[in-house]
Amino acid sequence: INLKPMESKVLHVLWTPSHEGEMREEFHLKTPWGMVQISMLGIARGASLVSALGESHGQQINATAFYGRDNITYDAQQWEDKQCETFMTWLNNLFGQDNDANSVVEEIIYAEWKEAEALFESPEMQAIRCSIEREVKEGRLAITPGSKRYVIDEVHVQEQLTKLLLSYTPGWLKLGLRFVLGINDGQCIEMSNHMTKQSLKKIIKERMLSEPTAVMKYTGGRCKTPSGKFESKMRMTVYQHALSQTMMLIFFLDRAKMNLELKLGRLFKKSSSTKSSEEVLISLVQDCFSQQRSTIMHLKYEGISVSHVQTPLDDYDFFVKNLAVDLKDGVCLAKMIDAVTSKPILLSSMQLPTATRQRKTFNVNLALSYLRQLGVPNISDITTTHIVDAHQPRIIQLLWSSILHFELPEFRPEIIQHRASRIIQGHARKFLGMRSYQLARDGTILFQSLYRGFTVRSTMCRRICASTLIQKTWREMVYELDLMRIITVQRSRRFITRNRVDRMASIMNHASTEIQRTWRGYSAKFSYGCDMMDIITVQSICRRFISRNQVDELARSMKSASIEIQRIWRGYHAKIIYGCAINDIIAVQSIYRRLLACKEVASLSKEMRKASIDIQRIWRGYNAKLCYGFDLIDIITVQSICRQFIARNTVARLN
């Protein structure tokens, strides 16, 4: 692993033990500064045992019915699938997504049509409608004005206009047609129940791009198309109707989307190339009007404009079908966070569309950073890669941690159960700890009593054996002494022998006393050594227990300290990156401003050069005109003098 200065890397290890039970693994990392040893401890679940249990009880698990929460038995995979299904339902309800489109349309027709009707009958919409009808009637808004070409009768134009109107979603298009065309409630109910794409095309062709009453007026029902002047009048009426109704539909849907909060979703289809009301208006002008720019400027001059623009976020489908797949781009996760916190912050910062992994990583990283900033626990081991790679257990862990932190009312029973289980686990662990401590203490006391009994018994046995040996030795010495006395008496050396015997007796008494003193000292030292061993053993057990508790406390404090150090380091690293980015931005801005200044100076120099040339040209022209005037005056003066001289000579000659 090669690390540059001020660089950090995260190493993710996927550890799959082959056997169940307690495991210990070690591996080494080679870095430029030395070797790093990492030890991993854990308890592996028996995969073979779980699979065997599933195979042996598979029929029973699959046949389990939902009789109550206490009667359900799930294996690991079934429980994970059950949680995913619950979370998908909750997220869809939270996002306001309904897979049944008919229910949404019925809700709009029966519950929200009054808001749309109030908007359609509002003074603003009435003013727009009057302005459009007036401009169309007076000919300022006309289809190819001054031309005999009938644009709407052309098939490709009809198809373009129909495609343009069908770029709206069915719900919004039905709502607009219901008010613009004046469809009554009965027809509206029938339209909402049996409306398809073909029927919408038919309504647009028969009611929007045509006028049945005008055809009946000019034909009287005797033919399909009148002739002569009636044909031109009928066409003009139909064109005015189609133009006014189409523009009224565009402006009404734009106002409804901007001013009303209806549950109809996006205004334009996701697959449509048109994403704003202005683009719809431009397409209409391109297809039907001869002068595009003048028409749009004229509408803005009349105070008629559109403003709705459908962003990529509006095109995003928030309906969750697969929990792991639909949350891996981070957008649904950001919307969930905004919904539970009631602060729309993250969703506006998402990078859309999420077509690349880089954008998904940015979105997920932003959401996880915000959750960590809010203090959501138990997500420190969840990384961006887990979410982007659709790691389902980690996603479920993230959702549960968020639910428990924000205490959502939808999951109140689960939160209460979680707290109760934590309390029960705490009491159970405390009870088990006390019980383990008592068992260990009782075992230690029992071991000490047995060891002390064994020591005392062995000491007594050694003492008894020593005393028996001393008595035997002493008796032998006494027997030899008596025998010696008898022999001494017999040899008539009583006095000398007695003195010797007394001296030997005193020596033997002193020797026996010394032997007893030495043995008692040895026995006392041995007993003291055994007692010291017992005391040291008990002290080591107690110190080991105390040191284990202290190590556990230090491990917990070191874990929190390491998290705090990581947080401070990441903040410092982010500040350094932010400072470098700011310096880069300032440098780029300075270079760009310098380039703009150079370009402006170059343009100004060109203008100054042109101005100097104009000044020189004007001055030279003025100077040339002035010189020409002086030369002309001199020529005239010379000519007058010459003519006077010739005239004088002529007069003198004549005289």
C-alpha positions as MATLAB code, in Angstrom:
seq = 'INLKPMESKVLHVLWTPSHEGEMREEFHLKTPWGMVQISMLGIARGASLVSALGESHGQQINATAFYGRDNITYDAQQWEDKQCETFMTWLNNLFGQDNDANSVVEEIIYAEWKEAEALFESPEMQAIRCSIEREVKEGRLAITPGSKRYVIDEVHVQEQLTKLLLSYTPGWLKLGLRFVLGINDGQCIEMSNHMTKQSLKKIIKERMLSEPTAVMKYTGGRCKTPSGKFESKMRMTVYQHALSQTMMLIFFLDRAKMNLELKLGRLFKKSSSTKSSEEVLISLVQDCFSQQRSTIMHLKYEGISVSHVQTPLDDYDFFVKNLAVDLKDGVCLAKMIDAVTSKPILLSSMQLPTATRQRKTFNVNLALSYLRQLGVPNISDITTTHIVDAHQPRIIQLLWSSILHFELPEFRPEIIQHRASRIIQGHARKFLGMRSYQLARDGTILFQSLYRGFTVRSTMCRRICASTLIQKTWREMVYELDLMRIITVQRSRRFITRNRVDRMASIMNHASTEIQRTWRGYSAKFSYGCDMMDIITVQSICRRFISRNQVDELARSMKSASIEIQRIWRGYHAKIIYGCAINDIIAVQSIYRRLLACKEVASLSKEMRKASIDIQRIWRGYNAKLCYGFDLIDIITVQSICRQFIARNTVARLN';
ca = [
       0.000    0.000    0.000;
       1.649    3.210   -1.158;
       0.440    6.286    0.719;
       1.381    9.807   -0.218;
       1.794   12.563    2.411;
      -1.555   13.762    3.788;
      -3.335   10.841    2.143;
      -5.623    8.279    3.787;
      -7.071    5.034    2.520;
      -9.874    2.828    3.810;
      -9.353   -0.928    3.617;
     -12.468   -3.121    3.575;
     -11.985   -6.785    4.467;
     -14.590   -9.426    3.666;
     -13.921  -12.249    6.097;
     -15.635  -15.595    5.486;
     -14.537  -18.281    8.001;
     -14.851  -21.906    6.966;
     -15.726  -23.233   10.435;
     -18.096  -22.086   13.138;
     -17.060  -20.984   16.612;
     -14.449  -18.538   17.895;
     -11.996  -17.469   15.179;
      -8.761  -15.490   15.110;
      -7.100  -14.310   11.914;
      -4.026  -12.170   11.346;
      -2.655  -10.515    8.258;
       0.121   -8.037    7.627;
       0.246   -4.849    5.555;
       3.498   -3.645    4.071;
       3.792    0.154    4.069;
       6.764    2.453    3.349;
       7.100    2.992    7.118;
       7.056   -0.651    8.188;
       4.753   -3.630    8.731;
       1.261   -3.279   10.194;
      -0.288   -6.329   11.822;
      -4.097   -6.531   12.005;
      -5.806   -9.134   14.178;
      -9.451  -10.029   13.643;
     -11.432  -11.758   16.356;
     -14.982  -13.007   16.070;
     -17.465  -15.802   16.399;
     -18.475  -17.462   13.126;
     -22.014  -18.683   12.667;
     -22.370  -22.226   11.405;
     -23.506  -21.827    7.797;
     -23.721  -25.583    7.368;
     -25.823  -25.866   10.521;
     -28.201  -23.131    9.356;
     -28.552  -24.658    5.879;
     -29.096  -28.129    7.358;
     -31.724  -26.740    9.705;
     -33.402  -25.000    6.777;
     -33.405  -28.209    4.696;
     -34.719  -30.338    7.525;
     -37.466  -27.856    8.462;
     -37.984  -26.297    5.032;
     -41.525  -27.572    4.578;
     -42.518  -26.419    8.038;
     -41.060  -22.922    7.504;
     -42.707  -22.455    4.106;
     -46.049  -23.672    5.429;
     -46.080  -21.258    8.382;
     -49.167  -19.019    8.338;
     -49.522  -15.531    9.754;
     -51.458  -16.144   12.970;
     -49.684  -13.452   15.005;
     -46.257  -12.038   15.706;
     -45.452  -14.740   18.272;
     -46.402  -17.590   15.931;
     -44.073  -16.680   13.027;
     -40.753  -18.442   12.546;
     -38.334  -17.077    9.921;
     -34.904  -18.146    8.882;
     -32.231  -15.506    8.138;
     -33.084  -15.009    4.444;
     -36.844  -14.940    5.022;
     -36.469  -12.414    7.814;
     -34.283  -10.216    5.602;
     -36.847  -10.385    2.772;
     -39.634   -9.565    5.217;
     -37.790   -6.466    6.438;
     -37.121   -5.365    2.839;
     -40.819   -5.687    2.003;
     -41.791   -3.661    5.089;
     -39.253   -0.936    4.317;
     -40.371   -0.740    0.659;
     -44.003   -0.243    1.736;
     -42.990    2.396    4.278;
     -40.779    4.303    1.811;
     -43.482    4.308   -0.870;
     -45.979    5.693    1.645;
     -43.415    8.238    2.842;
     -42.667    9.383   -0.732;
     -46.367    9.504   -1.624;
     -45.924    6.980   -4.434;
     -48.882    4.869   -5.565;
     -48.423    2.128   -8.117;
     -52.075    2.309   -9.111;
     -52.429    5.280  -11.457;
     -56.223    4.968  -11.690;
     -56.627    5.617   -7.978;
     -54.616    8.842   -8.346;
     -56.784   10.049  -11.252;
     -59.976    9.213   -9.383;
     -58.683   11.112   -6.395;
     -58.001   14.149   -8.567;
     -61.411   13.964  -10.246;
     -63.427   13.521   -7.070;
     -61.372   15.509   -4.510;
     -59.110   18.084   -6.176;
     -60.979   19.215   -9.277;
     -62.479   22.146   -7.335;
     -59.028   23.681   -6.824;
     -58.306   23.394  -10.540;
     -61.740   24.806  -11.365;
     -61.148   27.751   -9.026;
     -57.828   28.421  -10.750;
     -59.416   28.174  -14.195;
     -62.157   30.614  -13.162;
     -59.711   32.992  -11.445;
     -59.336   36.563  -12.768;
     -55.779   35.899  -13.928;
     -56.767   32.946  -16.118;
     -59.813   34.781  -17.413;
     -57.599   37.719  -18.372;
     -55.181   35.369  -20.167;
     -58.076   33.666  -21.937;
     -59.575   36.988  -23.045;
     -56.172   38.216  -24.242;
     -55.551   35.047  -26.278;
     -59.030   35.078  -27.839;
     -58.730   38.793  -28.648;
     -55.287   38.440  -30.215;
     -56.390   35.397  -32.236;
     -59.655   37.030  -33.360;
     -57.950   40.260  -34.395;
     -55.331   38.329  -36.342;
     -52.246   39.332  -34.372;
     -51.832   35.674  -33.429;
     -52.581   33.706  -36.572;
     -51.392   30.550  -38.273;
     -49.116   31.579  -41.181;
     -50.766   35.013  -41.579;
     -51.263   36.226  -45.114;
     -50.806   32.741  -46.546;
     -53.248   30.433  -48.274;
     -51.468   27.375  -46.911;
     -53.675   25.368  -44.503;
     -51.165   24.115  -41.967;
     -53.503   22.193  -39.654;
     -54.884   20.158  -42.564;
     -51.428   18.713  -43.141;
     -51.045   15.272  -41.638;
     -47.527   15.699  -40.306;
     -48.504   18.978  -38.586;
     -51.453   17.266  -36.896;
     -49.154   14.479  -35.780;
     -46.621   16.986  -34.452;
     -49.268   18.899  -32.498;
     -50.778   15.667  -31.141;
     -47.337   14.414  -30.106;
     -46.624   17.766  -28.517;
     -49.797   17.636  -26.405;
     -49.238   13.971  -25.548;
     -45.876   14.921  -24.035;
     -47.924   15.863  -20.966;
     -48.630   13.048  -18.533;
     -52.135   11.526  -18.880;
     -53.330   12.863  -15.534;
     -52.416   16.473  -16.268;
     -53.650   16.252  -19.865;
     -57.036   14.920  -18.760;
     -57.267   17.700  -16.166;
     -56.494   20.370  -18.791;
     -58.893   18.938  -21.379;
     -61.620   18.701  -18.751;
     -61.616   22.492  -18.126;
     -60.382   23.902  -21.451;
     -62.877   21.903  -23.541;
     -65.660   22.295  -20.962;
     -66.272   18.559  -20.384;
     -69.076   17.966  -17.873;
     -68.840   15.699  -14.816;
     -70.402   12.663  -16.482;
     -68.085   12.830  -19.457;
     -65.177   13.460  -17.065;
     -65.977   10.281  -15.099;
     -66.284    8.272  -18.306;
     -63.048    9.780  -19.605;
     -61.180    8.946  -16.393;
     -62.395    5.340  -16.455;
     -61.918    4.506  -20.141;
     -59.262    6.980  -21.311;
     -56.328    5.549  -23.265;
     -53.679    7.021  -25.507;
     -55.782    6.401  -28.613;
     -58.851    8.017  -27.054;
     -56.748   11.038  -26.032;
     -55.522   11.343  -29.619;
     -59.099   11.144  -30.823;
     -60.256   13.890  -28.437;
     -57.337   16.122  -29.444;
     -58.075   15.617  -33.134;
     -61.866   16.015  -32.866;
     -62.174   18.619  -30.103;
     -58.882   20.559  -30.157;
     -57.799   20.607  -33.803;
     -61.372   20.764  -35.077;
     -64.647   22.505  -34.213;
     -67.772   20.304  -34.719;
     -70.177   23.209  -34.154;
     -68.446   25.323  -36.826;
     -68.571   22.448  -39.325;
     -72.258   21.976  -38.597;
     -72.846   25.713  -38.886;
     -71.321   26.048  -42.356;
     -72.407   22.687  -43.775;
     -75.797   22.306  -42.141;
     -75.120   18.593  -41.850;
     -75.546   18.103  -45.635;
     -71.851   17.546  -46.394;
     -68.467   17.269  -44.709;
     -66.788   20.296  -46.295;
     -68.508   23.458  -47.632;
     -67.429   25.163  -50.810;
     -66.591   28.687  -51.867;
     -66.380   31.433  -49.335;
     -67.951   29.247  -46.643;
     -64.978   26.925  -46.805;
     -62.481   29.719  -46.060;
     -64.690   31.039  -43.240;
     -65.027   27.579  -41.720;
     -61.285   26.977  -41.943;
     -60.566   30.333  -40.332;
     -62.977   29.522  -37.497;
     -61.443   26.076  -36.967;
     -57.895   27.473  -37.026;
     -58.757   30.171  -34.506;
     -60.428   27.591  -32.270;
     -57.465   25.176  -32.445;
     -54.936   27.931  -31.794;
     -56.791   29.514  -28.856;
     -57.644   26.165  -27.220;
     -54.097   24.813  -27.584;
     -52.476   27.939  -26.155;
     -55.079   28.104  -23.378;
     -54.298   24.472  -22.487;
     -50.554   25.228  -22.326;
     -50.972   28.297  -20.108;
     -53.568   26.648  -17.835;
     -51.401   23.568  -17.208;
     -48.405   25.802  -16.519;
     -50.350   27.869  -13.962;
     -51.876   24.739  -12.379;
     -48.474   23.100  -11.935;
     -46.916   26.240  -10.449;
     -49.796   27.272   -8.161;
     -51.555   24.029   -7.136;
     -50.255   21.082   -5.150;
     -51.954   18.207   -6.908;
     -51.031   14.542   -6.538;
     -50.478   14.074  -10.249;
     -46.691   13.924  -10.205;
     -44.594   15.369  -12.994;
     -46.153   17.550  -15.718;
     -44.285   16.041  -18.658;
     -43.593   12.399  -19.386;
     -40.226   11.021  -18.473;
     -39.630    9.838  -22.044;
     -40.623   13.157  -23.580;
     -37.985   15.412  -25.105;
     -39.948   18.482  -24.004;
     -39.304   19.417  -20.372;
     -40.720   22.935  -19.983;
     -43.800   24.943  -20.918;
     -41.634   27.377  -22.878;
     -40.325   24.513  -25.048;
     -43.924   23.450  -25.730;
     -44.772   27.017  -26.739;
     -41.674   27.243  -28.961;
     -42.545   23.937  -30.658;
     -46.089   25.161  -31.262;
     -44.787   28.402  -32.770;
     -42.304   26.531  -34.983;
     -44.992   24.233  -36.339;
     -47.785   26.740  -36.886;
     -46.409   30.300  -37.000;
     -44.326   31.931  -39.645;
     -42.354   34.275  -37.361;
     -41.256   32.550  -34.172;
     -39.413   35.380  -32.396;
     -42.024   38.057  -33.034;
     -44.826   35.790  -31.782;
     -43.103   34.958  -28.479;
     -42.105   38.597  -27.941;
     -45.666   39.652  -28.632;
     -46.987   37.200  -26.005;
     -44.535   38.511  -23.428;
     -45.513   42.063  -24.336;
     -49.141   41.152  -23.616;
     -48.126   39.802  -20.203;
     -48.661   36.157  -21.136;
     -45.697   33.984  -20.177;
     -44.896   30.525  -18.860;
     -42.430   29.580  -16.145;
     -42.547   25.858  -15.347;
     -39.362   23.879  -16.060;
     -39.260   20.157  -15.279;
     -35.931   19.305  -13.668;
     -34.217   15.888  -13.686;
     -35.368   15.536  -10.081;
     -38.985   15.752  -11.250;
     -38.291   12.967  -13.763;
     -36.881   10.712  -11.067;
     -39.105    7.747  -10.180;
     -39.255    7.474   -6.388;
     -41.304    4.267   -6.388;
     -39.234    1.608   -4.572;
     -39.474   -1.823   -6.170;
     -36.205   -3.301   -4.901;
     -34.826   -1.893   -1.648;
     -31.134   -2.489   -2.306;
     -31.195   -1.507   -6.004;
     -33.399    1.595   -5.722;
     -31.447    3.100   -2.792;
     -27.956    2.627   -4.219;
     -27.922    5.931   -6.131;
     -28.587    7.920   -2.936;
     -31.572    9.942   -4.225;
     -34.284    7.933   -2.441;
     -32.084    7.892    0.654;
     -31.772   11.689    0.539;
     -35.536   12.095    0.123;
     -36.117    9.785    3.081;
     -33.773   11.890    5.232;
     -35.478   15.121    4.145;
     -38.879   13.589    4.915;
     -38.038   12.318    8.397;
     -36.151   15.509    9.354;
     -38.689   17.870    7.696;
     -35.757   19.840    6.240;
     -35.517   19.756    2.403;
     -31.739   20.135    2.226;
     -30.178   17.034    0.692;
     -32.503   16.423   -2.255;
     -31.625   19.725   -3.898;
     -27.903   18.869   -3.675;
     -28.153   15.559   -5.538;
     -26.348   15.078   -8.843;
     -28.846   13.929  -11.467;
     -29.166   11.909  -13.589;
     -27.323    9.172  -11.697;
     -25.943    7.389  -14.738;
     -22.352    7.031  -13.500;
     -20.897    5.439  -10.395;
     -19.137    8.676   -9.530;
     -22.441   10.524   -9.141;
     -23.957    7.679   -7.117;
     -20.933    7.713   -4.822;
     -21.219   11.488   -4.379;
     -24.938   11.285   -3.513;
     -24.549    8.394   -1.059;
     -21.517    9.991    0.584;
     -23.457   13.226    1.054;
     -26.385   11.367    2.666;
     -24.153    9.311    4.989;
     -22.187   12.408    6.035;
     -25.416   14.216    6.884;
     -26.664   11.237    8.948;
     -23.364   11.123   10.849;
     -23.624   14.871   11.383;
     -27.104   14.372   12.868;
     -25.641   11.812   15.280;
     -27.277    8.635   13.987;
     -25.583    5.761   15.865;
     -24.384    2.370   14.638;
     -23.496    3.503   11.091;
     -19.751    3.984   11.479;
     -19.081    0.636    9.785;
     -21.354    1.455    6.820;
     -19.404    2.843    3.873;
     -20.382    4.379    0.570;
     -19.344    1.216   -1.256;
     -21.866   -0.846    0.721;
     -24.778    1.314   -0.461;
     -23.578    1.768   -4.057;
     -22.938   -1.978   -4.417;
     -26.474   -2.711   -3.086;
     -25.324   -4.517    0.058;
     -28.748   -5.350    1.470;
     -27.828   -6.135    5.148;
     -25.943   -2.842    5.454;
     -28.852   -0.908    3.938;
     -31.263   -2.545    6.408;
     -28.862   -1.644    9.236;
     -28.782    1.972    8.024;
     -32.593    2.188    7.872;
     -33.057    0.657   11.334;
     -30.448    3.001   12.836;
     -32.194    6.022   11.280;
     -35.633    4.855   12.467;
     -34.426    4.304   16.038;
     -32.632    7.668   16.087;
     -35.521    9.763   14.734;
     -38.169    7.708   16.642;
     -40.626    7.573   13.767;
     -44.255    7.031   14.858;
     -44.808    4.418   12.125;
     -42.341    2.128   13.905;
     -43.306    2.981   17.476;
     -44.022   -0.693   18.479;
     -40.652   -1.786   17.079;
     -38.874    1.073   18.890;
     -40.566    0.159   22.181;
     -39.643   -3.487   21.664;
     -36.058   -2.477   20.877;
     -35.773   -0.411   24.047;
     -37.366   -3.162   26.106;
     -34.993   -5.737   24.620;
     -32.029   -3.472   25.387;
     -33.189   -3.090   29.000;
     -33.789   -6.838   29.302;
     -30.399   -7.555   27.763;
     -28.743   -5.153   30.180;
     -30.388   -6.765   33.207;
     -29.665  -10.240   31.846;
     -26.010   -9.387   31.217;
     -25.730   -7.843   34.664;
     -27.328  -10.939   36.222;
     -25.095  -13.278   34.220;
     -22.047  -11.220   35.122;
     -22.903  -11.320   38.831;
     -23.645  -15.021   38.576;
     -20.389  -15.683   36.751;
     -18.531  -13.640   39.365;
     -20.193  -15.564   42.218;
     -19.447  -18.885   40.543;
     -15.836  -17.851   40.012;
     -15.536  -16.654   43.621;
     -17.111  -19.856   44.988;
     -14.844  -21.928   42.749;
     -11.804  -19.975   43.938;
     -12.777  -20.411   47.603;
     -13.407  -24.130   47.075;
     -10.094  -24.528   45.276;
      -8.302  -22.646   48.045;
      -9.926  -24.769   50.780;
      -9.061  -27.998   48.970;
      -5.502  -26.847   48.346;
      -5.073  -25.757   51.969;
      -6.498  -29.080   53.233;
      -4.137  -30.980   50.988;
      -1.220  -28.830   52.192;
      -2.126  -29.336   55.866;
      -2.553  -33.073   55.415;
       0.753  -33.409   53.586;
       2.466  -31.276   56.278;
       1.018  -33.436   59.071;
       2.123  -36.597   57.284;
       5.655  -35.229   56.887;
       5.745  -34.176   60.530;
       4.500  -37.576   61.708;
       7.077  -39.355   59.566;
       9.834  -37.055   60.874;
       8.801  -37.559   64.498;
       8.676  -41.363   64.009;
      12.177  -41.302   62.497;
      13.494  -39.158   65.360;
      11.972  -41.484   67.948;
      13.468  -44.537   66.242;
      16.886  -42.917   66.046;
      16.664  -41.789   69.637;
      15.652  -45.254   70.860;
      18.553  -46.858   69.025;
      20.928  -44.347   70.586;
      19.401  -44.991   74.035;
      19.773  -48.741   73.541;
      23.428  -48.372   72.559;
      23.974  -46.090   75.563;
      22.452  -48.630   77.964;
      24.508  -51.403   76.423;
      27.652  -49.288   76.782;
      26.839  -48.563   80.391;
      26.424  -52.260   81.090;
      29.712  -53.031   79.431;
      31.426  -50.196   81.313;
      30.038  -51.388   84.604;
      31.135  -54.857   83.860;
      34.681  -53.717   83.104;
      34.851  -51.812   86.358;
      35.265  -48.515   84.728;
      32.172  -47.106   86.174;
      33.390  -43.689   87.036;
      35.128  -42.935   83.788;
      32.431  -44.589   81.747;
      29.714  -42.712   83.558;
      31.383  -39.433   82.840;
      31.734  -40.397   79.221;
      28.161  -41.617   79.106;
      26.904  -38.381   80.663;
      28.973  -36.412   78.209;
      27.573  -38.492   75.345;
      24.058  -38.129   76.715;
      24.432  -34.359   76.848;
      25.823  -34.388   73.319;
      22.953  -36.563   72.127;
      20.401  -34.324   73.856;
      21.986  -31.284   72.220;
      21.984  -33.080   68.851;
      18.348  -34.092   69.202;
      17.432  -30.520   70.185;
      19.319  -29.162   67.178;
      17.629  -31.714   64.902;
      14.198  -30.768   66.233;
      14.973  -27.017   65.880;
      16.172  -27.500   62.311;
      13.158  -29.612   61.393;
      10.710  -27.172   62.956;
      12.376  -24.286   61.103;
      12.156  -26.205   57.850;
       8.507  -27.077   58.508;
       7.675  -23.431   59.357;
       9.437  -22.188   56.221;
       7.605  -24.753   54.110;
       4.220  -23.765   55.637;
       5.038  -20.052   55.117;
       5.976  -20.757   51.490;
       2.701  -22.627   50.897;
       0.707  -19.803   52.505;
       2.505  -17.233   50.355;
       1.748  -19.295   47.245;
      -1.940  -19.361   48.216;
      -1.987  -15.602   48.794;
      -0.163  -14.877   45.508;
      -2.547  -17.196   43.591;
      -5.621  -15.460   45.043;
      -4.105  -12.029   44.373;
      -3.314  -12.980   40.762;
      -6.885  -14.170   40.170;
      -8.342  -10.961   41.666;
      -5.874   -8.749   39.793;
      -6.622  -10.595   36.556;
     -10.363  -10.011   37.041;
      -9.799   -6.312   37.857;
      -7.392   -5.901   34.909;
      -9.905   -7.482   32.526;
     -12.571   -4.976   33.625;
     -10.075   -2.121   33.226;
      -9.054   -3.402   29.752;
     -12.726   -3.527   28.696;
     -13.255    0.047   29.907;
     -10.053    1.182   28.163;
     -11.161   -0.573   24.950;
     -14.474    1.239   25.018;
     -12.791    4.596   25.715;
     -10.161    3.908   23.009;
     -12.929    3.106   20.529;
     -14.701    6.414   21.226;
     -11.327    8.198   21.155;
     -10.436    6.593   17.817;
     -13.804    7.661   16.416;
     -13.198   11.212   17.667;
      -9.673   11.218   16.160;
     -11.042    9.957   12.845;
     -13.741   12.642   12.897;
     -11.184   15.413   13.626;
      -8.801   14.076   10.976;
     -11.548   13.830    8.373;
     -12.641   17.384    9.198;
      -9.037   18.589    8.923;
      -8.561   16.698    5.666;
     -11.831   18.102    4.296;
     -10.731   21.633    5.301;
      -7.409   21.161    3.507;
      -9.171   19.862    0.392;
     -11.647   22.758    0.611;
      -8.774   25.270    0.949;
      -6.984   23.759   -2.048;
     -10.211   23.873   -4.044;
     -10.769   27.538   -3.068;
      -7.190   28.406   -4.095;
      -7.691   26.577   -7.399;
     -10.982   28.404   -7.982;
      -9.367   31.779   -7.205;
      -6.466   30.993   -9.544;
      -8.841   29.950  -12.331;
     -10.955   33.073  -11.766;
      -7.883   35.313  -11.886;
      -6.669   33.666  -15.109;
     -10.127   33.924  -16.643;
     -10.524   37.573  -15.599;
      -7.049   38.309  -16.990;
      -8.086   36.683  -20.258;
     -11.276   38.743  -20.352;
      -9.278   41.906  -19.595;
      -6.817   41.084  -22.389;
      -9.678   40.494  -24.780;
     -11.340   43.763  -23.723;
      -8.049   45.664  -24.067;
      -7.534   44.126  -27.509;
     -11.050   45.109  -28.557;
     -10.526   48.629  -27.124;
      -7.175   48.911  -28.924;
      -8.875   47.936  -32.180;
     -11.583   50.551  -31.603;
      -8.989   53.204  -30.682;
      -6.966   52.362  -33.772;
     -10.095   52.635  -35.891;
     -10.980   55.942  -34.207;
      -7.469   57.317  -34.797;
      -7.713   56.299  -38.465;
     -11.093   58.086  -38.707;
      -9.623   61.192  -37.044;
      -6.662   61.198  -39.425;
      -8.978   60.654  -42.392;
     -11.238   63.554  -41.344;
      -8.280   65.837  -40.644;
      -6.598   65.034  -43.955;
      -9.879   65.628  -45.783;
     -10.329   68.937  -43.977;
      -6.717   69.938  -44.712;
      -7.084   68.929  -48.354;
     -10.311   70.951  -48.641;
      -8.643   73.946  -47.001;
      -5.611   73.751  -49.343;
      -7.909   73.319  -52.299;
      -9.841   76.446  -51.316;
      -6.655   78.522  -50.951;
      -5.312   77.237  -54.281;
      -8.630   78.030  -55.954;
      -8.573   81.581  -54.551;
      -4.992   82.058  -55.767;
      -5.872   80.792  -59.236;
      -8.898   83.076  -59.427;
      -6.782   86.023  -58.254;
      -4.078   85.307  -60.850;
      -6.717   84.898  -63.540;
      -8.351   88.229  -62.643;
      -4.995   90.052  -62.721;
      -4.122   88.492  -66.077;
      -7.506   89.341  -67.524;
      -7.228   92.954  -66.262;
      -3.794   93.266  -67.828;
      -5.009   91.832  -71.165;
      -8.065   94.081  -71.044;
      -5.942   97.173  -70.427;
      -3.618   96.313  -73.277;
      -6.581   95.714  -75.554;
      -8.181   99.061  -74.572;
      -4.880  100.885  -75.089;
      -4.440   99.342  -78.534;
      -7.986  100.252  -79.488;
      -7.441  103.875  -78.357;
];
